[in-house]
Amino acid sequence: RTTTDVPRRDWADYLARFHASHAGVTERAFQHASHGVHGSPYDWLVQALPKPSGRVLDAACGNAAVQPRLPPGTGYLGVDISPAELAAAGHLGRGPVVRGDLRGLPLPDASFDAVVSSMGLMLVDPVETAFGELARVLSPGGVLVLLLPAISPIRPSDLRPLLRLAGT
């Protein structure tokens, strides 16, 4: 079965159970994708941000692995739906982090200069709703930096939500 064949409730339950028992899994996986010169995928996200970055929202932050890589003085907020991932961030002294769903962020409009997300948006259904929320909390002229898995170029069906986001 593919993720589109799985009822939403089953998918949400699966993700909750997986992250409860594997908190920090993305950071551990990225340790294998790190390069001596170019760093980790988290470093790639931070390098793509303008300098200075101002207020940064880390969407689907997991254990907040981006936070210690940001320059000092950067305003950081991580948001994730998994209590276990947020607890892992707290144990590592990372944050601030809050529990929230990317489909309905409890944040004011235009409150961030940049939004980053590392391997999180592909888990949100429907992703268009999450894109709308990220666009809403992003300040005019703000930057969105995403790291998503791909085994091929962007599909035509992916262009509509990306173009809507770029147009906001």
Secondary structure, 3 states (H helix, E strand, C coil): CCHHHCCHHHHHHHHHHHHHHCCCHHHHHHHCCCECCCECHHHHHHHCCCCCCCEEEEECCCCCCCHHHCCCCCEEEEEECCHHHHHHHHHCCCCCEEECCCCCCCCCCCCEEEEEEECCHHHCCCHHHHHHHHHHHEEEEEEEEEECCCCCCCCHHHHHHHHHHHCC
